[in-house]
Amino acid sequence: MTTFYVNPVTGNDRGNGSSSAPFKTFTRALDRALPKTTIYLAPGTYSTTTQEKFPLVVSTGVTVIGQEADKGENIILLGGGEYNSPTFQRQNIAVLLEERSQLRGVTVSNPGTKGIGVWIESTSPLLASSTLTNCALAGVVVTGNGKPILRDNRVIRNTSTGIFLRRNAKGEVRRNECEQTGYGITISDDSAPLVADNRLSNNRAGAYLSHRAKPVLRRNAIEKNTIAGIVVKDEAQPDLGSSQDPALNRIGNNAKVDLQNETKFELISAGNELNPQRVLGKVVFADLEVDTGSSGPTQFRDVEGHWATDFIDGLVQRDILRGFPDGSFQPEGKLSRVAYAAAIAKAFNLPRQLGTPRSFRDVPGNYWGAAAILKATEMGFIAGFGDGTFRPNANLTRAQALVSLVSGLGLTGGILDILGMYRDRAQIPSYALMAVAIATEKRLVANYPDLGRLNPLQEISRSELAAFLYQALVATGQAAPISSAYLVNPDPYLPSFVDTSEHWAQDFIRRLASAELVSGFGDGSFKPDDPINRAQYAALLVKALNPPGIRPAGQFLDVGANFWGLDAINRAYQAGFISGFPDRTFHPDQQLQRLHLWVSLSSGLGLSGGDESVLNQYRDRADIPAYATSAIAAATRSRLVVNYPTRDRLLPKQNATRAEAAAAIYQVLVHQGKMSAIASPYIAT
């Protein structure tokens, strides 16, 4: 993973992009970015005047972060450039978002002829907490098979349309404010996105739906538009709710009409706040009772635009968490042990664990949270203290919450190596290490604003608990996943290479790379199936195992003083893992055979021979030279042998690949207790 910083005022493109030597241009950072790169933008205007080259292409897997709290008010991407769209030919766009990219906390403006702010074509990026303004044509265009998440953006003063979805676009359009534009949201062709919790106001029309579009509209506030709230044309058929799923849109106070149906279809409105007297065309109103004030965006007044809004809403809808009588949620409020127990008691119904206490001396039977505390403790989520107390008013820390969820749900797995992703891992209490590793692997952890900082000893807030608890429901199959930029995804922290996806040795390679014990090439590849020579093997072995010397260094006639691998060869030789030839040569460029790999490891580790019947599992046992049988038998018993594609074929005389060497080295680390075992079907036993 790589992090770049950009500052248009103090930066220099000859720098290395670090926080102390930032790049001057966003363009330079984008040119250097690989998948999983994060780019932080400092306040300023990024334009052709500051040497930016448009369009700015945020490539696959790259994350760009500005200032999300104010929707990028002072971080302005201003300009546009020609883009040849596969579906719309030439376009003038400011930013192109590719697959799994993220753009958060910036302002995008493209006032040029037919200027478009952000273009998304057949990709699934995240555009969040940003401002799109003063674009001559549209703030955002989604086309092709695009499935983006457009969330918490302010889309204002764009000439034609704020957000435009075309062709077969889907995805989610959530909690955006679209105003002072021709059409707030335009949906056409065969697009079918989810449009939820948006505020569309002060436009000519809030939403304009045409062709065969079939969007799902939920909890939107569509008000005070100068012509119409929603216009439906051609063969469009928006989903405006059903008796089982009320839409809860608030559509009213638009100047001429609130809903204008110009199609031949009969639209059904179920659970919307919509006056039948202000509707044109065929609309049937389902007989549903909707609580006053329940329509429109459902956020509490103090969580609009909050990073945890989706998690909070998800738990509030399940009646697991509640707000306060004044209409607030108090997302940053601390969480007491009794409040946590109350949430757990509502979220889960699990069997009572043996040996759990049934009472605490500071929790009387008539205490408001007594029943919840009893249920949470009986399920194994939380325990009392050695003095027989529960301390219901004490606050819970983030680490304690994660330990509680992992313990109560009985989650297993996890590798301690993954904790290296947290810069403050040293603060994780020893009792919580494995639980935090499991929680990370199960995707229970949310870190705001910095994914790399766990803050384990910090008292947990109500919003953080909402994220943890919702993810626990996801992990147990009780809730649908939510996309959030602040959920810790363990995969990026177990580094992958562009050519190891779905490779049989991917897990071995990634875990070694996460510990910085192996590396790839400058183009982002690992070349797992390339053969490995003796010098390369020595370098891999020394870096991963750091073996101590047991004999003097050797001197090889064909390894010069300036040879790149001299030190590694000497150390591997001194440690007893590898030797030279009788003529005092080493042959550093000679390819390593598979049998030599296991002979080397058995020798260096001092593995004993013993019963060679373990070799009978190999169909090609006869191909093992006599001098190697004892060493390979020892390597097999120690689970160092990894055979792909079939575990029972050793292929001893075949050249070893980089992947095979990496897998064997990883198994050595498992044998030494330095790495966690991988459940691979290719490990011989």
C-alpha positions as CSV (number, residue, x, y, z in Angstrom):
1,M,0.0,0.0,0.0
2,T,1.2,3.5,-0.9
3,T,0.2,6.9,0.3
4,F,0.8,10.2,-1.6
5,Y,0.3,13.7,-0.5
6,V,-0.4,16.7,-2.8
7,N,-0.2,20.4,-2.1
8,P,-0.6,22.8,-5.0
9,V,1.0,25.6,-3.0
10,T,4.0,24.1,-1.3
11,G,4.5,20.9,-3.3
12,N,7.0,19.9,-5.9
13,D,6.5,17.2,-8.5
14,R,10.2,16.3,-8.1
15,G,9.5,15.2,-4.5
16,N,8.5,11.7,-3.4
17,G,4.9,12.5,-2.5
18,S,5.4,12.0,1.2
19,S,3.8,14.3,3.8
20,S,7.1,16.2,4.1
21,A,7.8,16.3,0.3
22,P,4.3,16.4,-1.3
23,F,3.7,16.5,-5.0
24,K,2.5,19.8,-6.5
25,T,0.0,18.3,-8.9
26,F,-2.8,15.8,-8.5
27,T,-1.8,14.6,-12.0
28,R,1.6,13.5,-10.8
29,A,0.1,11.5,-7.9
30,L,-2.4,9.8,-10.2
31,D,0.4,8.9,-12.7
32,R,2.4,7.2,-9.9
33,A,-0.6,5.6,-8.2
34,L,-1.1,1.8,-8.3
35,P,-4.1,-0.1,-6.9
36,K,-4.5,0.4,-3.1
37,T,-2.8,3.8,-3.3
38,T,-4.3,6.6,-1.2
39,I,-3.9,10.2,-2.3
40,Y,-4.5,13.1,0.2
41,L,-5.2,16.5,-1.3
42,A,-4.4,19.7,0.5
43,P,-6.7,22.8,0.2
44,G,-6.2,24.8,-3.0
45,T,-7.4,25.0,-6.6
46,Y,-6.2,22.2,-9.0
47,S,-6.5,23.5,-12.5
48,T,-4.5,23.9,-15.8
49,T,-3.0,27.0,-14.2
50,T,-1.3,24.8,-11.7
51,Q,-0.2,22.3,-14.4
52,E,-3.0,19.8,-14.0
53,K,-3.9,17.7,-17.0
54,F,-7.6,16.9,-17.5
55,P,-9.4,14.7,-17.4
56,L,-8.0,13.5,-14.1
57,V,-8.2,9.7,-14.1
58,V,-8.6,8.0,-10.7
59,S,-7.5,4.5,-11.7
60,T,-8.6,1.1,-10.4
61,G,-8.4,0.7,-6.6
62,V,-7.1,4.3,-6.0
63,T,-8.6,6.3,-3.2
64,V,-8.5,10.2,-3.2
65,I,-9.3,12.0,0.0
66,G,-9.8,15.7,0.6
67,Q,-11.9,17.2,3.4
68,E,-15.1,15.3,3.9
69,A,-16.4,17.3,6.8
70,D,-17.1,20.3,4.6
71,K,-17.7,18.3,1.3
72,G,-14.4,19.6,-0.1
73,E,-15.3,23.3,0.1
74,N,-11.6,24.4,-0.3
75,I,-10.3,21.6,-2.4
76,I,-11.4,22.5,-6.0
77,L,-10.8,20.4,-9.1
78,L,-11.5,23.0,-11.8
79,G,-11.3,22.2,-15.5
80,G,-12.1,19.6,-18.1
81,G,-10.5,17.6,-20.9
82,E,-11.5,15.3,-23.8
83,Y,-12.6,11.8,-23.1
84,N,-13.5,9.2,-25.7
85,S,-16.4,7.4,-24.2
86,P,-17.1,3.8,-25.5
87,T,-20.8,4.6,-25.4
88,F,-21.0,8.4,-26.0
89,Q,-18.0,9.3,-28.1
90,R,-16.2,12.5,-27.1
91,Q,-17.0,14.1,-23.8
92,N,-15.6,17.1,-21.9
93,I,-15.1,15.7,-18.3
94,A,-13.1,16.8,-15.3
95,V,-12.7,13.4,-13.5
96,L,-13.0,9.8,-14.6
97,L,-13.5,7.2,-11.9
98,E,-12.4,3.7,-12.7
99,E,-13.3,0.4,-11.0
100,R,-13.3,0.4,-7.1
101,S,-11.8,3.9,-7.0
102,Q,-12.9,6.4,-4.4
103,L,-13.2,10.2,-4.6
104,R,-14.1,11.8,-1.2
105,G,-14.2,15.3,0.1
106,V,-13.5,17.5,-3.0
107,T,-15.2,20.1,-5.1
108,V,-15.4,19.3,-8.8
109,S,-16.3,22.1,-11.3
110,N,-16.2,22.0,-15.1
111,P,-17.7,25.2,-16.6
112,G,-16.4,24.5,-20.1
113,T,-18.7,23.8,-23.1
114,K,-20.9,20.8,-22.2
115,G,-18.7,20.3,-19.2
116,I,-19.3,17.3,-17.0
117,G,-17.8,17.0,-13.5
118,V,-17.4,13.3,-12.8
119,W,-17.8,10.5,-15.4
120,I,-18.5,6.9,-14.4
121,E,-18.7,4.3,-17.2
122,S,-19.3,0.6,-16.4
123,T,-17.4,0.8,-13.1
124,S,-18.3,0.6,-9.4
125,P,-16.5,3.5,-7.7
126,L,-17.5,5.5,-4.6
127,L,-18.1,9.3,-4.9
128,A,-18.9,10.6,-1.4
129,S,-19.0,13.8,0.7
130,S,-18.1,16.0,-2.3
131,T,-19.5,19.1,-4.0
132,L,-20.3,19.1,-7.7
133,T,-21.0,22.6,-8.9
134,N,-20.9,25.0,-11.9
135,C,-20.7,22.2,-14.5
136,A,-22.1,23.3,-17.9
137,L,-23.9,20.0,-18.6
138,A,-24.0,17.7,-15.5
139,G,-22.4,17.2,-12.1
140,V,-22.2,13.4,-12.4
141,V,-22.8,11.1,-15.4
142,V,-23.2,7.3,-14.9
143,T,-23.4,5.2,-18.0
144,G,-22.8,1.8,-19.4
145,N,-23.2,-0.8,-16.7
146,G,-22.0,1.5,-14.0
147,K,-22.9,0.6,-10.4
148,P,-21.4,3.4,-8.3
149,I,-22.3,4.5,-4.8
150,L,-23.0,8.3,-4.9
151,R,-23.4,9.3,-1.2
152,D,-23.6,12.5,0.8
153,N,-22.7,14.8,-2.0
154,R,-23.9,18.4,-2.6
155,V,-24.8,18.8,-6.2
156,I,-25.6,22.5,-6.8
157,R,-25.9,25.0,-9.6
158,N,-25.2,22.7,-12.6
159,T,-26.8,23.9,-15.8
160,S,-28.6,20.9,-17.2
161,T,-28.7,18.1,-14.5
162,G,-27.2,17.3,-11.2
163,I,-26.9,13.5,-11.4
164,F,-27.5,11.7,-14.8
165,L,-27.8,7.9,-15.1
166,R,-28.0,6.4,-18.6
167,R,-27.8,3.1,-20.4
168,N,-27.9,0.2,-17.9
169,A,-26.7,2.2,-14.9
170,K,-27.6,0.9,-11.4
171,G,-25.9,1.4,-8.1
172,E,-27.0,3.6,-5.2
173,V,-27.7,7.3,-5.0
174,R,-28.0,8.1,-1.3
175,R,-28.3,11.2,0.8
176,N,-27.3,13.7,-1.9
177,E,-28.6,17.3,-2.0
178,C,-29.4,18.3,-5.6
179,E,-30.5,21.9,-6.0
180,Q,-30.6,24.9,-8.3
181,T,-30.2,22.8,-11.4
182,G,-32.4,22.0,-14.4
183,Y,-33.1,18.5,-13.2
184,G,-31.9,17.3,-9.8
185,I,-31.6,13.7,-10.9
186,T,-32.2,12.4,-14.5
187,I,-32.6,8.7,-15.1
188,S,-33.1,7.3,-18.6
189,D,-32.6,4.3,-20.9
190,D,-32.7,1.1,-18.9
191,S,-31.2,2.4,-15.7
192,A,-32.5,1.0,-12.4
193,P,-30.6,2.6,-9.5
194,L,-31.7,2.8,-5.8
195,V,-32.4,6.5,-5.1
196,A,-32.8,6.9,-1.3
197,D,-32.7,9.6,1.3
198,N,-31.9,12.4,-1.1
199,R,-33.1,16.0,-1.0
200,L,-34.1,17.4,-4.4
201,S,-35.2,21.0,-4.2
202,N,-35.1,24.3,-6.0
203,N,-34.6,22.7,-9.4
204,R,-36.8,23.0,-12.4
205,A,-37.8,19.4,-11.7
206,G,-36.6,17.2,-8.8
207,A,-36.4,13.9,-10.8
208,Y,-36.9,13.4,-14.5
209,L,-37.4,9.7,-15.5
210,S,-37.6,8.6,-19.2
211,H,-37.3,5.8,-21.7
212,R,-37.5,2.4,-19.8
213,A,-36.0,3.5,-16.5
214,K,-37.0,1.6,-13.4
215,P,-35.5,3.4,-10.4
216,V,-36.4,2.5,-6.8
217,L,-37.3,5.7,-4.9
218,R,-37.2,5.6,-1.1
219,R,-37.4,8.2,1.6
220,N,-36.5,11.1,-0.7
221,A,-37.6,14.7,0.0
222,I,-38.6,16.2,-3.4
223,E,-39.9,19.7,-2.7
224,K,-39.9,23.4,-3.8
225,N,-39.0,22.7,-7.4
226,T,-40.1,25.3,-9.9
227,I,-42.1,23.1,-12.3
228,A,-42.5,19.5,-11.0
229,G,-41.4,17.2,-8.3
230,I,-41.2,14.1,-10.4
231,V,-41.7,13.8,-14.2
232,V,-42.2,10.3,-15.7
233,K,-42.1,9.9,-19.5
234,D,-42.0,7.3,-22.2
235,E,-42.0,3.8,-20.7
236,A,-40.4,4.6,-17.4
237,Q,-41.8,2.7,-14.4
238,P,-40.4,4.0,-11.1
239,D,-40.9,1.9,-7.9
240,L,-42.8,4.2,-5.6
241,G,-43.5,1.6,-3.0
242,S,-45.8,-1.4,-2.2
243,S,-48.0,-2.5,0.6
244,Q,-45.1,-4.6,1.9
245,D,-42.5,-1.9,1.3
246,P,-43.8,1.6,1.7
247,A,-41.6,4.1,-0.2
248,L,-41.9,7.0,2.4
249,N,-41.0,9.7,-0.1
250,R,-42.1,13.2,0.7
251,I,-43.2,14.9,-2.5
252,G,-44.8,18.3,-2.1
253,N,-44.8,22.1,-2.4
254,N,-43.5,22.0,-6.0
255,A,-44.7,25.0,-8.0
256,K,-47.0,23.3,-10.6
257,V,-47.3,19.6,-10.0
258,D,-45.8,17.1,-7.6
259,L,-46.0,14.0,-9.7
260,Q,-46.5,14.1,-13.5
261,N,-47.1,10.7,-15.2
262,E,-47.0,11.1,-19.0
263,T,-46.7,7.3,-19.6
264,K,-49.4,4.8,-20.5
265,F,-48.7,2.9,-17.3
266,E,-50.6,3.2,-14.0
267,L,-48.1,4.1,-11.3
268,I,-48.6,2.9,-7.7
269,S,-47.8,5.2,-4.8
270,A,-47.6,3.3,-1.5
271,G,-46.6,5.0,1.7
272,N,-45.6,8.4,0.2
273,E,-46.5,11.8,1.5
274,L,-48.1,12.9,-1.7
275,N,-51.3,14.9,-2.3
276,P,-53.6,13.2,-4.9
277,Q,-54.8,16.6,-6.0
278,R,-51.4,17.6,-7.2
279,V,-50.8,14.6,-9.4
280,L,-51.3,14.4,-13.2
281,G,-51.7,11.1,-15.1
282,K,-52.6,7.6,-13.9
283,V,-51.6,7.1,-10.3
284,V,-53.1,4.6,-7.8
285,F,-52.7,5.3,-4.1
286,A,-52.3,2.2,-2.0
287,D,-54.3,2.3,1.3
288,L,-51.4,2.5,3.8
289,E,-51.1,4.4,7.0
290,V,-47.8,6.2,7.4
291,D,-46.8,7.8,10.6
292,T,-46.6,11.6,10.5
293,G,-43.0,12.7,10.1
294,S,-41.8,9.3,9.0
295,S,-41.4,10.2,5.3
296,G,-38.4,11.7,3.7
297,P,-34.8,11.2,4.7
298,T,-34.8,9.4,8.0
299,Q,-31.5,10.6,9.5
300,F,-31.6,12.2,12.9
301,R,-30.8,15.9,12.8
302,D,-27.3,15.3,14.1
303,V,-26.2,12.5,11.8
304,E,-26.9,13.9,8.4
305,G,-23.7,13.4,6.4
306,H,-22.2,11.5,9.4
307,W,-19.8,8.7,8.4
308,A,-21.9,6.1,10.3
309,T,-25.4,7.1,9.1
310,D,-26.1,3.9,7.2
311,F,-25.1,1.8,10.2
312,I,-27.2,3.9,12.6
313,D,-30.2,3.8,10.3
314,G,-29.8,0.0,9.9
315,L,-30.0,-0.6,13.6
316,V,-32.7,2.0,14.3
317,Q,-34.9,0.3,11.7
318,R,-34.4,-3.0,13.6
319,D,-35.2,-1.2,16.9
320,I,-31.7,-2.2,18.3
321,L,-30.7,1.4,18.8
322,R,-32.9,4.5,19.4
323,G,-32.5,8.2,19.3
324,F,-33.4,10.8,22.0
325,P,-36.7,12.7,22.5
326,D,-35.2,15.9,21.1
327,G,-34.7,14.3,17.7
328,S,-31.0,13.7,18.1
329,F,-29.0,10.5,18.1
330,Q,-25.8,11.9,19.7
331,P,-23.5,9.8,17.6
332,E,-20.4,10.9,19.5
333,G,-21.8,10.2,22.9
334,K,-20.0,7.5,24.9
335,L,-21.6,4.1,25.4
336,S,-22.0,2.7,28.9
337,R,-21.8,-1.1,29.6
338,V,-25.5,-1.2,30.4
339,A,-26.4,0.6,27.1
340,Y,-24.2,-1.9,25.3
341,A,-25.9,-4.8,27.0
342,A,-29.3,-3.4,26.0
343,A,-28.3,-3.2,22.4
344,I,-26.8,-6.8,22.4
345,A,-30.0,-8.1,24.1
346,K,-32.1,-6.7,21.2
347,A,-29.7,-7.8,18.5
348,F,-29.1,-11.4,19.3
349,N,-31.0,-14.4,20.7
350,L,-28.4,-17.0,21.4
351,P,-28.3,-20.0,23.9
352,R,-27.1,-19.4,27.4
353,Q,-23.5,-20.3,27.9
354,L,-22.6,-22.6,30.8
355,G,-21.0,-21.0,33.9
356,T,-22.3,-17.5,33.3
357,P,-23.3,-15.5,36.4
358,R,-27.0,-14.8,37.0
359,S,-26.7,-11.6,39.1
360,F,-24.4,-8.8,40.1
361,R,-24.5,-7.0,43.5
362,D,-24.6,-3.6,41.8
363,V,-27.5,-4.5,39.5
364,P,-30.7,-4.8,41.6
365,G,-33.6,-6.7,40.2
366,N,-35.7,-3.5,39.6
367,Y,-32.8,-1.8,37.7
368,W,-34.0,-0.7,34.3
369,G,-31.2,-2.6,32.5
370,A,-31.2,-5.7,34.7
371,A,-32.9,-8.0,32.2
372,A,-30.7,-6.9,29.3
373,I,-27.5,-7.3,31.4
374,L,-28.6,-10.8,32.4
375,K,-29.3,-11.8,28.8
376,A,-26.1,-10.4,27.4
377,T,-24.0,-12.1,30.1
378,E,-25.8,-15.4,29.7
379,M,-25.1,-15.3,25.9
380,G,-21.4,-14.7,26.7
381,F,-21.1,-11.2,25.3
382,I,-20.0,-9.4,28.4
383,A,-18.9,-10.4,31.9
384,G,-18.7,-8.8,35.4
385,F,-15.7,-8.1,37.5
386,G,-13.9,-10.2,40.1
387,D,-15.6,-8.3,42.9
388,G,-19.1,-9.5,41.8
389,T,-20.0,-6.1,40.2
390,F,-21.1,-5.3,36.7
391,R,-20.4,-1.5,36.8
392,P,-23.2,-0.7,34.4
393,N,-22.4,3.0,34.1
394,A,-18.7,2.5,33.2
395,N,-17.9,3.2,29.6
396,L,-16.8,0.5,27.1
397,T,-13.6,0.8,25.1
398,R,-13.3,-0.1,21.4
399,A,-11.1,-3.1,22.1
400,Q,-13.6,-4.4,24.8
401,A,-16.5,-4.1,22.3
402,L,-14.6,-6.1,19.7
403,V,-13.6,-8.8,22.2
404,S,-17.2,-8.9,23.4
405,L,-18.6,-9.4,19.9
406,V,-16.1,-12.1,18.9
407,S,-16.6,-14.0,22.2
408,G,-20.3,-13.8,22.2
409,L,-20.7,-14.9,18.6
410,G,-18.0,-17.6,18.9
411,L,-16.1,-16.2,15.9
412,T,-12.9,-18.0,15.1
413,G,-10.0,-17.7,12.6
414,G,-7.8,-14.7,12.2
415,I,-4.1,-14.3,12.0
416,L,-2.1,-12.0,14.3
417,D,0.0,-10.9,11.3
418,I,-3.0,-8.8,10.1
419,L,-2.7,-6.5,13.1
420,G,0.3,-4.9,11.4
421,M,-2.1,-2.9,9.4
422,Y,-2.8,-0.8,12.5
423,R,-0.2,1.8,13.3
424,D,-1.2,1.7,17.0
425,R,-1.2,-2.1,17.3
426,A,1.1,-1.7,20.3
427,Q,-1.8,-0.2,22.2
428,I,-4.0,-3.4,21.8
429,P,-4.1,-5.1,25.2
430,S,-2.6,-8.6,25.1
431,Y,-5.9,-10.2,26.0
432,A,-7.5,-8.6,23.0
433,L,-4.9,-9.4,20.3
434,M,-6.5,-12.5,18.8
435,A,-10.1,-11.2,19.1
436,V,-9.1,-8.0,17.3
437,A,-7.4,-10.1,14.6
438,I,-10.6,-12.2,14.2
439,A,-12.8,-9.1,14.2
440,T,-10.6,-7.5,11.5
441,E,-10.8,-10.6,9.3
442,K,-14.6,-10.9,9.8
443,R,-14.9,-7.2,8.8
444,L,-16.4,-6.0,12.1
445,V,-14.0,-3.1,12.5
446,A,-14.7,0.5,11.4
447,N,-12.1,3.2,11.9
448,Y,-13.0,6.9,11.3
449,P,-11.3,9.0,10.0
450,D,-8.1,6.9,9.7
451,L,-8.4,3.3,8.6
452,G,-4.9,2.6,9.9
453,R,-5.6,3.7,13.5
454,L,-7.6,1.4,15.7
455,N,-7.7,3.5,18.9
456,P,-8.3,0.3,21.0
457,L,-8.3,2.0,24.4
458,Q,-10.5,4.9,23.4
459,E,-14.1,4.8,24.8
460,I,-16.4,3.7,22.1
461,S,-19.0,6.1,20.8
462,R,-22.6,5.4,19.9
463,S,-21.8,5.7,16.2
464,E,-18.8,3.4,16.4
465,L,-20.9,0.8,18.3
466,A,-23.5,1.1,15.5
467,A,-20.9,0.2,12.9
468,F,-19.4,-2.7,14.9
469,L,-22.8,-4.2,15.8
470,Y,-24.2,-3.8,12.3
471,Q,-21.2,-5.6,10.9
472,A,-21.7,-8.4,13.5
473,L,-25.2,-8.8,12.0
474,V,-23.7,-9.0,8.5
475,A,-21.1,-11.5,9.7
476,T,-23.8,-13.8,11.0
477,G,-26.1,-13.4,8.0
478,Q,-28.7,-11.2,9.7
479,A,-28.1,-8.0,7.7
480,A,-27.2,-7.0,4.1
481,P,-23.7,-5.6,3.7
482,I,-23.3,-1.8,3.7
483,S,-20.6,-0.1,1.6
484,S,-18.5,2.3,3.7
485,A,-15.1,3.9,3.1
486,Y,-14.4,3.4,6.9
487,L,-14.9,-0.4,7.1
488,V,-11.5,-2.0,7.5
489,N,-11.1,-4.5,4.7
490,P,-8.4,-7.0,5.6
491,D,-7.7,-7.9,1.9
492,P,-5.7,-4.8,1.0
493,Y,-3.6,-5.2,4.1
494,L,-2.6,-8.7,2.9
495,P,-1.0,-7.3,-0.2
496,S,-1.8,-8.8,-3.6
497,F,-0.1,-8.4,-6.9
498,V,-1.6,-7.9,-10.3
499,D,-0.9,-11.4,-11.4
500,T,-1.7,-13.4,-8.2
501,S,-5.5,-13.1,-8.1
502,E,-6.9,-16.6,-7.9
503,H,-3.5,-18.1,-8.1
504,W,-3.1,-21.2,-6.0
505,A,-0.3,-19.6,-3.9
506,Q,-2.0,-16.3,-3.4
507,D,-2.5,-16.7,0.4
508,F,1.1,-17.7,1.0
509,I,2.5,-14.8,-1.1
510,R,0.1,-12.2,0.3
511,R,0.9,-13.0,3.9
512,L,4.6,-13.0,3.3
513,A,4.2,-9.6,1.5
514,S,2.2,-8.2,4.4
515,A,5.1,-9.0,6.7
516,E,7.5,-7.4,4.1
517,L,9.3,-10.7,3.7
518,V,8.8,-10.9,-0.1
519,S,8.3,-8.2,-2.7
520,G,7.2,-8.0,-6.3
521,F,8.3,-6.0,-9.3
522,G,8.0,-2.4,-10.3
523,D,5.0,-3.1,-12.5
524,G,3.0,-4.5,-9.6
525,S,3.5,-8.1,-10.5
526,F,5.0,-11.0,-8.6
527,K,5.6,-13.4,-11.5
528,P,4.6,-16.4,-9.4
529,D,5.1,-19.0,-12.2
530,D,8.6,-17.8,-13.2
531,P,11.4,-20.2,-12.3
532,I,13.7,-19.1,-9.4
533,N,17.5,-19.4,-9.6
534,R,19.9,-20.2,-6.8
535,A,20.8,-16.6,-6.1
536,Q,17.2,-15.4,-6.0
537,Y,16.3,-18.3,-3.7
538,A,19.1,-17.4,-1.3
539,A,17.8,-13.8,-1.2
540,L,14.3,-14.9,-0.5
541,L,15.4,-17.3,2.2
542,V,17.6,-14.8,4.0
543,K,15.0,-12.1,3.9
544,A,12.2,-14.3,5.2
545,L,14.1,-16.4,7.8
546,N,17.0,-14.2,8.8
547,P,18.9,-17.4,9.7
548,P,21.9,-17.3,12.1
549,G,25.3,-18.4,10.8
550,I,26.7,-21.7,11.9
551,R,29.9,-21.9,9.7
552,P,32.4,-19.5,8.1
553,A,31.5,-17.7,4.9
554,G,32.4,-19.5,1.7
555,Q,34.2,-18.0,-1.3
556,F,32.8,-18.8,-4.7
557,L,34.8,-18.2,-7.8
558,D,31.7,-17.2,-9.9
559,V,30.3,-14.8,-7.3
560,G,32.1,-11.5,-7.6
561,A,32.5,-8.8,-5.0
562,N,29.9,-6.6,-6.9
563,F,27.4,-9.4,-7.5
564,W,23.9,-8.2,-6.3
565,G,23.3,-11.4,-4.3
566,L,26.7,-11.8,-2.7
567,D,25.6,-11.1,0.9
568,A,22.5,-13.3,0.6
569,I,24.5,-16.2,-0.8
570,N,27.1,-15.9,2.0
571,R,24.4,-15.8,4.7
572,A,22.4,-18.7,3.3
573,Y,25.7,-20.7,3.1
574,Q,26.8,-19.8,6.6
575,A,23.4,-20.8,7.9
576,G,23.7,-24.2,6.3
577,F,20.8,-23.9,3.9
578,I,22.7,-24.0,0.7
579,S,26.2,-25.1,-0.5
580,G,28.5,-24.7,-3.4
581,F,30.0,-27.2,-5.8
582,P,33.2,-29.1,-5.5
583,D,35.0,-26.8,-8.0
584,R,34.3,-23.8,-5.6
585,T,31.6,-22.4,-7.8
586,F,28.0,-21.5,-6.8
587,H,26.2,-21.2,-10.1
588,P,24.0,-18.3,-9.0
589,D,22.0,-18.3,-12.2
590,Q,21.2,-22.0,-12.2
591,Q,17.5,-22.7,-11.8
592,L,16.5,-24.4,-8.5
593,Q,14.8,-27.8,-8.8
594,R,11.9,-28.6,-6.4
595,L,13.8,-31.4,-4.7
596,H,16.7,-29.0,-4.0
597,L,14.3,-26.6,-2.3
598,W,13.2,-29.2,0.3
599,V,16.8,-30.6,0.7
600,S,17.9,-27.1,1.4
601,L,15.2,-26.4,4.0
602,S,15.6,-29.7,5.7
603,S,19.4,-29.1,6.0
604,G,19.2,-25.6,7.2
605,L,16.5,-26.4,9.8
606,G,18.3,-29.5,10.9
607,L,15.3,-31.7,10.3
608,S,15.9,-35.4,11.1
609,G,15.2,-38.2,8.6
610,G,13.3,-41.0,10.2
611,D,10.7,-43.2,8.6
612,E,10.6,-42.7,4.9
613,S,7.2,-44.4,4.4
614,V,5.6,-40.9,4.4
615,L,6.9,-40.7,0.8
616,N,4.5,-43.5,-0.3
617,Q,1.8,-40.8,-0.7
618,Y,3.6,-39.5,-3.8
619,R,2.8,-41.3,-7.0
620,D,6.2,-40.3,-8.4
621,R,8.3,-41.4,-5.4
622,A,10.5,-43.3,-7.7
623,D,11.7,-40.0,-9.2
624,I,13.3,-38.9,-5.9
625,P,17.1,-39.5,-5.9
626,A,18.4,-41.7,-3.1
627,Y,20.4,-38.9,-1.6
628,A,17.3,-36.7,-1.2
629,T,14.7,-39.2,0.2
630,S,15.6,-38.6,3.9
631,A,15.5,-34.8,3.6
632,I,12.2,-34.8,1.6
633,A,10.6,-37.2,4.1
634,A,11.6,-34.9,6.9
635,A,10.2,-31.9,5.0
636,T,6.9,-33.7,4.4
637,R,6.5,-34.6,8.0
638,S,7.1,-30.9,8.9
639,R,4.5,-29.8,6.3
640,L,7.0,-27.9,4.2
641,V,6.0,-29.6,1.0
642,V,3.3,-27.8,-1.1
643,N,2.3,-29.6,-4.3
644,Y,0.2,-28.0,-7.0
645,P,-2.0,-29.0,-8.8
646,T,-2.2,-32.4,-7.0
647,R,-0.9,-33.0,-3.6
648,D,0.2,-36.6,-4.4
649,R,2.6,-35.6,-7.2
650,L,6.0,-34.3,-6.0
651,L,7.6,-33.5,-9.4
652,P,11.0,-33.5,-7.7
653,K,13.1,-32.7,-10.8
654,Q,10.9,-29.9,-12.1
655,N,12.2,-26.4,-11.7
656,A,10.8,-24.6,-8.7
657,T,8.8,-21.4,-9.3
658,R,8.8,-18.2,-7.3
659,A,5.3,-19.2,-5.9
660,E,6.5,-22.7,-4.9
661,A,9.5,-21.2,-3.1
662,A,7.4,-18.7,-1.4
663,A,4.9,-21.4,-0.2
664,A,7.7,-23.5,1.2
665,I,9.3,-20.6,3.0
666,Y,5.9,-19.7,4.5
667,Q,5.5,-23.2,5.8
668,V,8.9,-22.9,7.4
669,L,7.7,-19.9,9.3
670,V,4.6,-21.8,10.3
671,H,6.8,-24.7,11.5
672,Q,8.8,-22.1,13.6
673,G,5.6,-20.7,15.1
674,K,6.1,-17.3,13.4
675,M,3.1,-17.4,11.1
676,S,-0.4,-18.8,11.3
677,A,-1.2,-21.9,9.3
678,I,-3.1,-21.6,6.0
679,A,-5.8,-24.1,5.1
680,S,-4.4,-25.0,1.7
681,P,-5.4,-28.3,0.0
682,Y,-1.9,-28.5,-1.6
683,I,0.1,-29.0,1.6
684,A,1.4,-32.6,1.9
685,T,0.9,-34.2,5.3
